[in-house]
Amino acid sequence: MRSKRKQRRQPHGSAWLWAQTGCWYFTQPGTKKRVALFDEDGQRIRGKENKEAADLALAREKLCWETEVDGPSAGNGQWLVARVCSEYIQYCERGLVNGTISQGHRDNSVRWLNDLCEYSGALPVVQLKKGHVKTWIESHTTWHSTETHRGVIAVVLAAFNRAEEMYDIANPLKGLKKPTSKPRLQSISPEDEQTLYDATEPCFRNFLFAAVHTGLRPFCELATITADHVEEADRGMMWRVYSSKTKKTRKIPIVPKVADLARKLMKTAPKGSGLPLFRNTKGNPWKRMTGVVRFIAIKKKLGWDQDAVKTKYSCYTCRHTFAHRMLSGYWTDGNGCSIETLAELIGDTPKVAFDHYGREWGQHYQAPLWAAIGENSNDVVKRPQPRPAKAKTTTSRGGGRSSRSSTKDSKSKGSKRTVNRPR
């Protein structure tokens, strides 16, 4: 009887199906490592019936090998830094279309990763070091803020982490630390707030007024509020706020002044219209760029750009002002709210709210510290009085038994202490 011939393995570089996972893989020539194949949406290709899709994905992989520059990465399938950045940018583009990634994250990723490619895009990933990234960041003289450095490093790490997760490319930047976050604690005084309102037109004034009195993120939250997000309750108006930053929805109460303003604006943007309540002079929603440009123009008009403190004011300072006033009890006769309450109102976690605002402005954090050193810190601290010393033990010279002062004896009527003296 003729035995069945053993099926020959496909050569390296061909797509093959692994029955254990049901996914398609390929093995690069000269290696023994299997690499998963993905479709254009970044999903693993599964099933025996998808061989054609697997061959197409492999063709795209081979095309990337052929287009790599000559050098250590040519001909052996090694990934370049430029390819990691390109893959992540494409992922951000798809996420923006699907609504899973914000416009700001996509724009920052495109700008910073393209800049990184100009610096070290032709470098193989295995040769990239943390020092390269640090030197690249420090070479930009306009990146002064530690928050900018944190944002850049976060995007770069996200790109290499995704390459490791989806393509099994070892991340050479593991352990790269971001600078410590420094809280932005500028708060607008009531006088400066009124000056700001007087220096601008009604549309931007309403926008800033609502930002100060609600604490919403100016552009990803407040600028997107429509009449459909407004609910009238027994105790007043409430807004259902969705944050594209945290991907969460919260429901917050609105103070009467802002509620009256919202009802007035709802007449020109009723429910079902899809129009945001707060719009610019052209009737368009407030965007980050237009809001920043408008605020910078106001600071120049008022001369605040020459002031060391006021030059740091921005639209986002309205959110910090709300946090400051809530914690200090500005609207509640000096009774500041707790960190947990503030976190729920502004859409942060209690830890983030405490790290940013609690240490500096939180009464519920500072009050126990004052209580620990005394209620009236300006008064002279009274030193505790020493306790009365106990009577010392007296021993008779003749070896007699010692006699001690007794509280019981002192309280007895007419009793006097008797001391045995030597004869």
C-alpha positions in Angstrom: 0.0 0.0 0.0 1.4 3.4 -1.0 2.0 5.6 2.0 0.8 9.2 2.0 3.5 11.7 1.3 4.2 14.2 4.1 3.1 17.7 3.1 6.0 19.9 2.6 6.2 23.2 4.6 5.9 26.4 2.6 9.2 28.3 2.3 9.9 31.2 4.6 8.3 34.4 3.4 5.0 32.7 2.6 1.7 33.2 4.5 0.7 30.2 6.6 -2.2 29.4 8.8 -1.6 28.3 12.4 -4.4 25.9 13.5 -3.8 26.6 17.2 -4.9 30.2 16.9 -6.7 30.2 13.5 -4.7 33.2 12.4 -2.4 33.8 9.5 1.4 34.3 10.0 4.6 34.6 8.0 8.2 33.9 8.9 10.8 36.4 7.6 13.7 34.9 5.6 16.7 34.1 7.7 14.7 34.0 11.0 12.6 31.5 12.9 10.1 34.0 14.4 6.5 34.0 13.3 4.9 37.3 12.6 1.1 37.8 12.5 -0.6 39.3 9.5 -3.1 42.2 9.8 -5.7 43.7 7.5 -5.9 47.4 6.7 -8.0 48.0 9.8 -5.3 46.6 12.1 -7.2 43.4 12.8 -5.6 39.9 12.7 -6.5 37.9 9.6 -8.3 34.7 10.7 -9.8 31.7 9.1 -8.8 29.3 6.3 -11.1 31.0 3.8 -9.1 34.3 4.1 -5.9 33.1 2.4 -6.2 35.7 -0.3 -6.4 38.5 2.3 -3.4 37.0 4.1 -1.4 37.0 0.8 -2.4 40.6 0.2 -1.2 41.6 3.7 2.0 39.8 3.2 2.5 41.6 -0.1 2.2 44.9 1.7 4.8 43.7 4.2 7.3 42.8 1.5 6.7 46.1 -0.2 7.7 47.8 3.0 10.9 45.7 3.0 11.8 46.8 -0.5 11.2 50.5 0.1 13.5 50.6 3.2 16.7 52.5 2.7 20.0 50.7 2.1 22.1 50.0 5.2 21.7 47.7 8.2 18.0 47.4 7.6 18.0 46.5 3.9 17.1 43.0 2.9 16.6 41.5 6.4 13.1 42.8 7.3 14.2 45.0 10.2 11.9 47.9 11.1 12.9 51.5 10.8 11.9 54.3 13.2 10.1 55.9 10.2 7.9 52.8 9.7 6.9 52.7 13.4 5.9 56.3 13.2 4.0 55.8 9.9 2.1 52.9 11.3 1.0 54.9 14.4 -0.1 57.9 12.3 -2.2 55.6 10.1 -3.7 54.1 13.3 -4.6 57.7 14.5 -6.2 58.5 11.2 -8.4 55.5 11.4 -9.2 56.3 15.0 -10.2 59.9 14.1 -12.6 58.6 11.5 -14.1 56.0 13.9 -14.3 58.5 16.7 -12.0 56.7 19.1 -9.2 59.2 18.9 -9.5 63.0 19.3 -8.5 65.6 16.7 -5.9 67.0 19.1 -4.2 63.7 19.7 -4.1 63.0 16.0 -2.7 66.4 15.1 0.0 66.2 17.8 1.0 62.7 16.7 1.4 63.7 13.1 3.4 66.8 14.0 5.7 65.2 16.5 6.3 61.8 14.8 7.1 63.5 11.5 9.6 65.7 13.3 11.1 62.5 14.9 11.4 60.9 11.5 13.4 63.9 10.2 15.8 63.4 13.1 16.2 59.6 13.2 13.7 58.1 10.8 16.3 56.0 8.8 17.6 54.4 12.0 16.7 50.8 12.7 14.5 50.3 15.7 17.0 48.0 17.4 19.6 50.8 17.3 17.4 53.5 18.7 18.3 54.6 22.3 16.6 56.7 24.9 19.4 59.2 24.6 18.4 59.8 20.9 14.9 60.8 22.0 16.2 63.0 24.8 18.6 64.8 22.5 15.9 65.3 19.9 13.6 66.9 22.4 16.3 69.1 23.9 17.2 70.3 20.4 13.9 72.2 20.1 14.4 75.5 21.9 10.7 76.3 21.7 9.7 73.3 23.8 10.2 75.0 27.2 7.3 73.5 29.1 7.6 70.2 30.9 4.0 69.5 29.8 5.1 69.7 26.2 8.0 67.2 26.9 5.5 64.9 28.6 3.1 65.0 25.7 5.9 64.3 23.1 7.3 61.4 25.1 3.8 60.0 25.6 3.1 60.0 21.8 6.5 58.4 21.0 6.0 55.7 23.6 2.5 55.0 22.3 3.8 54.5 18.8 6.5 52.0 19.8 4.1 50.3 22.3 1.7 49.7 19.4 4.4 48.3 17.2 5.3 45.9 19.9 1.8 44.9 20.6 0.7 44.4 17.0 3.9 43.4 15.2 6.1 41.9 18.0 8.7 44.6 17.5 10.7 45.0 20.7 10.3 48.5 22.2 13.7 50.0 22.7 12.3 52.9 24.7 10.8 50.9 27.6 11.4 52.7 30.9 11.8 56.2 29.3 10.5 58.5 32.0 8.4 61.6 31.5 9.1 64.8 33.4 7.2 65.3 36.6 3.9 67.1 36.0 3.8 70.6 37.4 0.3 71.9 38.2 -0.8 75.1 36.5 -2.1 77.2 39.3 -2.9 80.5 37.7 -6.3 81.8 38.9 -8.0 84.9 37.6 -9.0 87.4 40.3 -12.5 88.9 40.2 -11.1 92.3 39.2 -9.1 90.8 36.2 -12.2 88.7 35.3 -14.3 91.9 34.9 -11.5 93.6 33.0 -11.4 90.6 30.7 -15.2 90.8 30.0 -15.0 94.5 29.3 -12.2 94.1 26.8 -14.0 91.6 24.5 -17.2 91.2 22.5 -20.3 89.5 23.8 -19.8 86.0 22.1 -16.4 85.5 23.6 -17.5 87.1 26.9 -20.3 84.5 27.2 -17.9 81.7 26.5 -15.4 82.8 29.1 -18.2 83.5 31.7 -19.5 80.0 31.3 -16.0 78.5 31.5 -15.3 80.3 34.8 -18.6 79.3 36.4 -18.8 75.6 35.2 -15.1 74.5 35.1 -15.6 72.7 31.8 -12.7 72.1 29.5 -13.1 75.0 27.1 -13.0 73.4 23.7 -13.6 69.7 24.0 -16.5 70.1 26.4 -18.0 73.6 26.7 -17.8 74.4 23.0 -19.7 71.3 22.2 -22.7 71.8 24.5 -26.0 72.0 22.6 -29.6 72.4 23.7 -30.0 68.6 23.6 -27.5 68.3 26.4 -29.6 70.6 28.7 -32.0 69.1 31.2 -34.3 71.0 33.5 -34.7 69.5 37.0 -36.7 70.4 40.0 -33.6 72.0 41.6 -32.4 73.8 38.4 -30.7 73.2 35.2 -28.2 70.3 34.6 -25.9 69.6 31.7 -24.9 66.2 30.3 -21.3 66.7 29.4 -19.3 64.3 27.2 -15.5 64.7 27.2 -13.6 63.5 24.2 -10.5 63.5 26.4 -11.7 61.0 29.0 -14.3 59.3 26.8 -16.8 59.7 29.7 -20.1 61.4 30.2 -21.0 63.2 33.5 -24.1 65.2 34.6 -23.4 68.4 36.4 -25.6 71.1 38.0 -25.4 74.7 36.6 -25.5 77.9 38.6 -28.5 80.2 38.0 -26.5 82.9 36.2 -25.2 80.4 33.6 -28.6 78.7 33.4 -30.2 82.0 32.5 -27.6 82.6 29.8 -28.1 79.1 28.4 -31.9 79.6 28.1 -31.3 82.9 26.3 -28.8 81.2 23.8 -31.2 78.3 23.3 -33.6 80.6 21.5 -31.1 80.8 18.6 -30.0 77.2 18.9 -33.1 75.1 19.9 -33.2 71.4 20.5 -32.7 69.3 17.4 -30.8 72.0 15.5 -27.4 70.5 16.5 -26.0 74.0 17.0 -23.7 74.6 20.0 -24.9 77.2 22.5 -21.6 79.1 22.5 -20.6 80.3 19.0 -18.3 82.9 17.7 -19.3 86.1 15.9 -19.6 84.1 12.6 -22.0 81.6 14.1 -19.4 78.8 14.2 -18.4 76.7 17.2 -15.4 77.9 19.2 -12.2 76.0 18.1 -9.0 75.8 20.0 -7.1 77.9 17.5 -9.6 80.7 17.3 -10.0 80.8 21.0 -6.3 80.9 21.7 -5.8 83.7 19.1 -8.6 85.7 20.5 -7.3 85.4 24.1 -3.7 86.4 23.0 -5.1 89.5 21.3 -7.0 90.5 24.5 -3.8 90.1 26.6 -1.9 92.4 24.2 -4.7 94.9 24.3 -4.7 95.0 28.1 -0.9 94.9 28.3 -1.0 91.6 30.2 1.6 90.1 27.9 4.1 92.3 29.8 3.1 91.0 33.2 4.9 88.0 34.6 1.7 86.4 36.0 -1.0 87.6 33.7 0.9 86.6 30.6 0.3 83.0 31.6 -3.5 83.5 31.5 -5.4 81.5 28.8 -8.8 80.1 28.1 -7.9 77.0 30.2 -7.2 79.3 33.2 -10.9 79.7 33.5 -11.1 76.1 34.5 -8.4 76.6 37.1 -10.2 79.6 38.4 -13.3 77.5 38.9 -11.3 74.9 40.9 -9.7 77.6 43.0 -13.0 79.2 43.9 -14.7 75.9 44.6 -12.0 74.8 47.0 -11.7 78.2 48.7 -15.5 78.6 49.1 -15.7 81.8 47.0 -19.3 81.2 46.2 -20.3 79.4 49.5 -19.3 81.9 52.2 -15.9 80.4 52.7 -16.9 76.7 52.9 -14.8 75.0 50.3 -15.9 71.7 48.7 -14.0 68.5 49.0 -11.6 67.1 46.4 -14.0 64.3 45.5 -16.8 66.8 44.8 -14.5 68.9 42.7 -13.3 65.9 40.8 -16.8 64.9 39.9 -17.7 68.5 38.7 -14.6 69.0 36.5 -14.4 65.4 35.2 -11.1 64.4 36.8 -10.2 61.6 39.1 -9.7 62.6 42.8 -6.0 61.9 42.5 -5.6 64.2 39.5 -7.7 66.9 41.2 -5.7 66.6 44.4 -2.3 66.7 42.6 -3.3 69.7 40.5 -5.3 71.8 43.0 -5.7 70.1 46.4 -2.3 70.8 47.8 -2.4 74.5 47.0 -6.0 75.4 47.4 -7.8 72.6 49.2 -9.3 73.6 52.6 -10.1 70.0 53.4 -6.4 69.2 52.9 -5.0 72.2 54.7 -7.4 72.3 57.7 -6.0 69.2 59.3 -2.4 70.6 58.9 -3.4 73.8 60.7 -5.3 71.8 63.4 -2.1 69.8 64.0 -0.2 72.9 65.0 -3.0 74.6 66.8 -6.2 76.4 65.8 -4.9 79.9 66.2 -1.6 79.8 64.4 -1.0 83.6 64.9 -1.2 83.4 68.7 1.7 82.6 70.9 1.8 78.9 71.4 1.3 78.0 75.1 3.8 75.6 76.4 2.4 72.8 78.5 2.9 73.3 82.3 5.1 70.7 84.0 3.4 68.2 86.2 4.0 68.4 90.0 6.9 66.3 91.0 6.3 63.3 93.2 7.7 63.2 96.7 11.0 61.5 96.9 11.4 58.3 98.9 13.0 58.9 102.3 14.9 56.0 103.9 15.6 55.9 107.6 19.3 56.0 108.6 18.9 53.2 111.0 17.7 50.8 108.4 14.0 51.3 109.2 11.3 51.0 106.6 11.0 53.9 104.2 8.0 56.2 104.3 6.4 57.7 101.3 3.8 60.4 100.8 0.4 58.9 100.3 -2.5 60.5 98.5 -4.8 58.5 100.6 -3.2 59.8 103.8 -3.4 63.4 102.6 -7.1 63.1 102.1 -7.8 61.6 105.5 -9.3 64.0 108.0 -6.7 65.5 110.3 -4.1 62.9 109.4 -0.5 64.0 109.4 2.4 62.3 108.0 4.6 60.5 110.7 8.2 60.0 110.0 10.2 57.5 112.1 13.4 59.2 113.2 16.3 57.3 114.6 16.6 57.3 118.4 
